[in-house]
Each structure stands twice: as structure tokens, then as C-alpha cells.
Amino acid sequence: MLVAQVHSNPDVFEARVPFENISTNNTNCYIVKDGDDALVVDTGAPSDEGFAILDAALAELGVDRARLRFFLTHLHLDHAGLVDRIALPGAKLYVSPVDFEAVRASRAASSYDVARRAFVAEGVSPSDASGYARYAVEPRLFDASRLTLAPSCEGDVVEVGRYCFRVMETPGHTPGHLALYEPESRILFSGDHILFVISPSIALFPGGGDGLQAYLDSLAKVRKLGVKRLFISHGESRDDFDERIDWLAAHHLERLEETRGIVGSAPRLTGEEVIRAIKWNVPFDAWEDISFVQRWCIVTEGVVILNHLVDRNLIRREADEAGINRYFCDYR
């Protein structure tokens, strides 16, 4: 079987769409079905194998493709990459307007230049900064002109048959990350907001917003829901998700203290020097042994951490005569 039922009332089915990433092998895509009405939560990454799996899962469930709708938790390739192949023209696509605009803006030529300069300002070499900036440009995921886009925000309702799912904004992993909650059964589709196999990465927000604080606030909001079943996008589902939420929050607070300690013990470090000194959970001792894409993830999250500490006046950032950011800790 390519699809497995993982919940009843409402009926929820899971199809695992392959995706080789740093720590994961697939994306858990969900199909919510009630009578002839159906909703796909995330489509997975674009590949012939992935399309065949999701297409066969929908056929096995007898889904009416003409009525099928789609909800995207966020606009990353492994969540939205199959939309164009699996959705019929005119299909309704629920999507965060925040993420939609952020992805569109990232493809502007000026966005690449801004990202490159920002990495160089943290002490990253020009060649590495160029590579990191290219990764920051989001690829084209789907043709919005052939779909019916439904911009979805906090409190909006997505009906599937008899069931009313509530849209929740859970920013952090992306600026407009969404979750979908059914209050009667208290099930939550959390996307990449909460994972067990890895700690979700935190995005650099456009305009300098504090992505880490947004993530911590989102964790607290989900923790208060009293969720009974959590449907995550990567790895195996587990029942101890409340404990995982607490761990994720504590983990980020500990890393903030670690970073502040690094800055306090060695003032005038560049941003990249501070980031390299943080104890990241990677199986390598040498920075050069870490894959380039993983270094980009680490540097990006490191800048998120530094921005949070600067915004909270817990460390100080000053540009030196070459325009490179240096960090100081004047607060005890």
C-alpha cells in the first residue's frame, strides 16, 4: 500500500513522498477525506517517483480530482514541489500570503545582492557568500496563474466535508509557516514547525524580523492547544510531542546562552567566527568537512541567533573599518 490511514473521524491518510535531505528521506503528505470531499496537506518534492506515489495514493482512495484542494504548510521544495503535477487547473490552493510574497521577493536580482552583502558583512568569504546567497533564492515551485489561490491567515477556516479546520500561523521555520488544526478531534498538521528527527531550522525574516522569537512564540501557542494527535512532515510520529515542544524551546534558549558566552569570552569576533564556535549537532570536527548546503543552514541560523541577541540588547554589533560586523557583550 502506498497510503496508510493514520486517523479516523476525521479520516486522515498518509503518503510518504521521497526526498533526500540532510537528515530526512521523505515528506509525510496527508490526505484528509470526508465523503467526496478531500484535502491534500503538502505535496512533497518534485520527482517522477514522488508523483507516482502521491498519484497512486489518491487513486487508491478514490479521490475526486475535480474537487481536490491543497493546503501548503510552507513554500519549500519538499512541501510544494509537486503542486503543478498533481493539481488540476483551477484547483484551490491554500497558501500563506507572507510566504508567497517572501518567495516572490527572493527571486528578484536585488534580493541576491542583499543576501550576499549580508553574509559578507558577517565575515563570510566572498565566494562562500555568493553560494549562500544563491541558496537563499527560492526556486519556482508552481504556476500560480493556473490555480485558484486562497491566501490563508490565522483563524481562517478550511472545510473538508463535515469538518472545519482552523488555520494557525506558526512562523519560524519560514516567515509565513502555517499549521492546520481541527478543534473537535484536536489533531494538528504541523508541517516543519515541530519535528523529532531534527530541530527545525529558523529562517531569516525579510525586513530584519526576529525569526527566533517568532518561533518560540509559535511553540508556546501550539503547546497551549492541548493537541491529541500531531501529524509531522518528516520522520515518525510520536506521542510525546508536548515534551518535544518543551525540549525545542529549551534547546534554543540554551544555544542563545552559549552564543552570548562565546561573544563575552572573545569580544570582536566576526559573525562567522561566533557561528563556527557554536557547538552544532554535526558529526564533523572541521568546518571544511561539513557539506556546503549544511554550512549554509548553520550560518543562516547563526545569523538568526545573533540578530535575536542584538535585538534584545544582550550583545552588541559594530561594523569595523572594513564594514565587517564585530560582536561584543557589555551586559552581565
C-alpha positions in Angstrom: 0.0 0.0 0.0 1.2 3.5 -0.9 -1.2 5.2 1.6 -2.0 4.3 5.2 -4.9 5.5 7.4 -3.4 7.3 10.4 -6.6 8.7 12.0 -10.4 8.3 12.0 -13.1 10.9 12.4 -11.8 12.8 10.6 -10.3 10.3 8.2 -6.6 11.1 7.6 -4.3 9.1 5.3 -0.5 9.4 5.0 1.6 9.0 1.8 5.4 9.2 2.1 6.9 11.1 -0.8 10.7 10.5 -1.2 13.0 13.4 -0.6 16.7 13.0 0.2 17.8 15.8 2.5 20.5 16.3 5.2 18.6 14.4 7.8 15.4 13.1 6.2 14.4 10.7 3.4 10.8 11.7 2.6 8.0 14.1 3.3 4.8 12.9 5.1 2.0 14.1 2.9 -1.6 13.9 4.3 -4.9 13.4 2.6 -8.0 14.4 4.7 -11.2 12.8 3.3 -14.9 13.1 4.2 -17.3 11.6 1.7 -16.4 13.0 -1.8 -14.5 16.0 -0.3 -10.7 15.7 0.1 -7.8 18.0 1.0 -4.1 17.3 0.5 -1.8 18.8 3.1 1.6 19.3 1.4 2.5 17.5 -1.8 6.2 16.6 -1.4 9.2 17.2 -3.6 9.1 17.0 -7.4 10.2 13.7 -8.8 8.7 11.0 -11.0 8.8 8.6 -8.1 7.1 11.0 -5.8 4.4 11.9 -8.2 3.7 8.2 -8.8 3.3 7.6 -5.1 1.0 10.5 -4.4 -1.0 9.9 -7.6 -1.5 6.3 -6.8 -2.5 7.1 -3.2 -5.2 9.5 -4.4 -6.4 6.8 -6.9 -6.4 4.1 -4.2 -8.6 6.4 -2.0 -11.0 7.1 -4.9 -10.5 10.9 -4.6 -12.5 13.1 -7.0 -9.6 15.0 -8.6 -12.0 17.7 -9.8 -12.9 18.6 -6.2 -9.5 18.1 -4.7 -8.0 21.0 -2.8 -4.5 21.6 -1.4 -3.1 23.2 1.7 0.6 24.1 2.0 2.2 24.5 5.4 5.0 26.4 3.8 6.7 27.1 0.4 9.8 24.8 0.5 10.5 22.4 -2.4 9.9 19.3 -0.3 6.4 20.5 0.6 5.1 22.3 -2.5 7.2 20.8 -5.3 4.5 18.5 -6.8 1.7 21.0 -6.9 1.9 21.6 -10.7 1.9 17.9 -11.5 -0.8 16.7 -9.1 -3.3 19.7 -9.1 -5.7 20.1 -11.9 -6.1 23.6 -13.5 -8.2 25.8 -11.3 -7.7 23.7 -8.1 -7.9 25.7 -4.9 -4.5 26.1 -3.1 -4.5 27.4 0.4 -1.2 29.2 1.0 0.4 31.8 3.3 0.5 35.3 1.7 3.5 36.0 3.8 5.5 33.1 2.4 4.1 33.7 -1.1 5.5 37.2 -1.1 8.8 36.2 0.6 9.4 33.6 -2.1 8.5 36.0 -4.9 10.8 38.7 -3.5 13.7 36.2 -3.1 13.8 35.8 -6.8 14.5 39.4 -7.5 18.0 40.2 -8.6 18.3 42.8 -5.8 17.5 40.1 -3.2 20.5 38.0 -4.2 22.8 41.1 -3.9 21.3 42.0 -0.5 21.8 38.4 0.8 25.4 38.3 -0.5 26.3 41.6 1.1 24.7 40.5 4.4 26.8 37.3 4.5 30.0 39.2 3.6 29.2 41.6 6.5 29.3 38.7 8.9 32.8 37.8 7.8 31.9 35.1 5.3 34.3 34.9 2.3 33.0 36.4 -0.9 32.9 33.1 -2.7 31.0 31.4 0.1 28.7 34.4 0.5 27.8 34.1 -3.2 27.0 30.4 -2.8 24.9 31.0 0.3 23.0 33.8 -1.4 22.2 31.5 -4.3 20.7 29.0 -1.9 18.6 31.8 -0.4 16.8 32.3 -3.7 13.7 30.2 -3.6 13.0 28.2 -6.8 9.8 28.5 -8.7 7.5 25.9 -7.1 4.3 26.1 -9.1 2.4 28.2 -11.7 0.1 30.4 -9.6 -1.8 31.5 -12.7 -3.3 28.1 -13.4 -4.6 27.7 -9.8 -7.1 29.3 -7.5 -5.0 30.8 -4.7 -6.6 31.1 -1.3 -4.5 33.4 0.9 -4.8 31.8 4.4 -4.1 33.5 7.7 -4.7 33.0 11.4 -8.3 32.0 12.2 -9.3 31.2 8.6 -11.4 28.0 8.2 -10.8 25.2 5.7 -13.9 22.9 5.5 -13.5 19.3 4.5 -16.9 17.7 4.4 -18.3 17.9 7.9 -15.1 19.1 9.5 -13.8 22.7 10.0 -10.1 23.0 10.2 -8.6 26.2 11.6 -5.6 27.8 10.1 -2.8 28.7 12.6 0.1 30.9 11.8 3.3 29.3 13.2 6.2 31.4 11.9 9.8 30.5 12.5 10.8 27.8 10.1 9.6 30.2 7.4 8.1 33.7 7.9 4.6 32.5 7.0 4.6 28.9 8.1 1.1 27.6 8.7 -0.4 24.7 10.7 -3.9 23.3 10.4 -6.0 22.4 13.5 -9.3 20.5 13.9 -10.6 21.6 17.3 -13.1 18.7 17.9 -10.6 15.9 17.4 -7.7 18.2 18.4 -5.4 17.0 15.6 -2.8 19.3 14.2 -0.9 19.2 10.9 2.3 21.0 12.0 4.4 20.9 8.8 8.1 21.5 9.8 7.2 23.5 12.9 7.8 20.5 15.2 10.0 17.6 14.2 11.7 14.8 16.1 14.4 13.8 13.7 16.0 17.2 13.7 15.4 20.6 15.3 13.7 22.7 12.6 15.8 25.4 11.1 14.8 29.0 11.6 14.6 31.4 8.6 16.0 34.9 8.2 12.9 37.0 8.1 12.6 39.8 5.4 12.9 43.3 6.9 15.0 42.0 9.8 12.2 40.5 11.9 13.1 38.3 14.8 12.5 34.8 13.4 13.7 33.0 16.6 11.3 34.9 18.9 8.5 34.2 16.4 9.4 30.5 16.5 9.5 30.4 20.3 6.1 32.3 20.5 4.7 29.8 18.0 5.9 26.8 20.0 4.2 28.3 23.1 0.9 28.8 21.1 0.8 25.2 20.0 1.7 23.9 23.4 -1.4 25.6 24.9 -3.7 23.9 22.4 -3.8 20.5 24.2 -3.2 18.6 20.9 -4.2 14.9 20.9 -2.5 13.9 17.7 0.3 15.6 15.9 1.0 15.0 12.2 4.6 16.0 11.4 6.1 16.3 7.9 9.4 14.3 8.4 10.1 11.2 10.4 7.9 9.0 12.5 5.1 10.5 14.5 5.3 10.1 18.3 3.0 10.8 21.2 5.5 12.7 23.4 5.2 15.9 21.3 4.5 18.2 24.3 7.8 17.1 25.7 9.4 17.7 22.3 8.0 21.2 22.2 9.5 21.9 25.7 12.8 20.5 24.5 12.9 22.6 21.4 12.2 25.8 23.4 14.9 24.9 26.0 17.3 23.9 23.2 17.1 27.4 21.6 17.4 29.2 24.9 20.5 27.2 25.8 22.0 28.0 22.4 21.3 31.7 23.0 23.2 31.5 26.3 26.1 29.6 24.6 26.4 32.2 21.9 26.3 35.0 24.4 29.0 33.3 26.3 31.2 32.9 23.2 30.8 36.7 22.5 31.5 37.6 26.1 34.7 35.5 26.3 36.1 36.7 23.0 35.0 40.2 22.0 35.5 41.5 18.5 34.8 38.1 16.8 33.1 38.3 13.4 29.7 36.8 12.9 31.1 33.8 11.1 33.7 33.3 13.9 31.0 33.3 16.5 28.9 30.9 14.5 31.8 28.5 13.9 32.4 28.4 17.7 28.9 27.2 18.5 28.6 23.5 19.1 26.3 22.4 16.3 25.0 18.9 16.1 27.1 17.7 13.2 29.4 14.7 13.0 32.5 16.8 11.9 35.3 18.5 13.8 36.5 20.6 10.9 34.3 23.3 9.3 35.6 22.4 5.9 34.3 18.8 6.3 30.7 20.0 6.6 28.8 20.0 3.3 28.3 23.4 1.7 24.5 23.2 2.0 24.7 22.3 5.7 27.2 25.2 6.3 24.6 27.5 4.6 21.9 26.2 7.0 24.3 26.7 10.0 25.4 30.2 9.0 21.8 31.3 8.3 20.6 30.1 11.7 23.7 31.5 13.4 22.8 35.0 12.0 19.2 34.5 13.2 20.6 33.9 16.7 22.9 36.9 16.5 20.1 39.1 15.3 17.9 38.0 18.3 20.6 38.7 20.8 21.3 42.1 19.3 17.6 43.0 19.2 17.3 42.0 22.9 20.4 44.2 23.8 22.1 41.0 25.0 25.1 41.5 22.7 26.3 44.5 20.7 27.1 44.6 16.9 29.6 47.1 15.5 30.9 47.3 11.9 34.7 47.7 11.7 36.6 49.9 9.3 36.1 47.2 6.6 32.4 47.0 7.1 32.6 43.6 8.9 30.3 43.1 11.9 32.1 42.5 15.2 30.3 41.4 18.3 30.6 42.5 22.0 28.9 41.6 25.2 28.7 44.5 27.6 25.8 43.1 29.7 26.0 40.9 32.7 
